Amino acid sequence: MISKKAMDVFTEMHPDAQPSLTTWYSVAKHARWNNLVDIRKDFPHADPVGRRTVFNISGNKYRMVTRINYRSQRVYVLAIMKHDQYSKEKWK
């Protein structure tokens, strides 16, 4: 299960992100990730940041911060932001 509300809200403000987020959602919805190695088979540039996993969206124009519970196979989308906002690290 993936929390999708943050993606819907973000694409309303940034419609150019919709194709990438739709693709990410489609892949993640069917994935059975047990660790970062599994994630990187689908998304090679996913990065661990503490207990979160960060994905590049739209060719690294945007960043999506998630919390993944491997046991329950749930993905929580915590934030999606422009790359420059992500770099300021206020989301941490």
Residue, then its C-alpha position, 0 to 999 in steps of 0.5 A: m500500500i502506498s500513500k498517494k495523497a501527497m503525490d496528487v497534491f504535488t502534481e496539481m501544483h507541478p503537472d510536469a511531475q505527473p508522468s514520473l510519479t505515475t511511473w514510480y507509483s506503478v512500479a512501487k505498487h507491484a514491488r516487494w521490497n525487503n531492503l534498499v538493494d531491492i529498491r535500487k533494482d527498480f530505482p538505482h538512484a534511490d538514497p537512504v537518509g536516516r530512516r527514510t528513502v529518497f527518490n529522484i523524480s523527473g530527472n532529479k528535478y524533484r525529490m520524493v521523501t518516503r518512509i518504507n515499512y518493509r514488513s507490512q510493504r507500506v510506503y508512506v510519501l512524506a514529502i515531495m519537493k523541488h531539488d533546491q528545496y530538498s538541498k536546504e534540508k528543512w524537511k529533515 
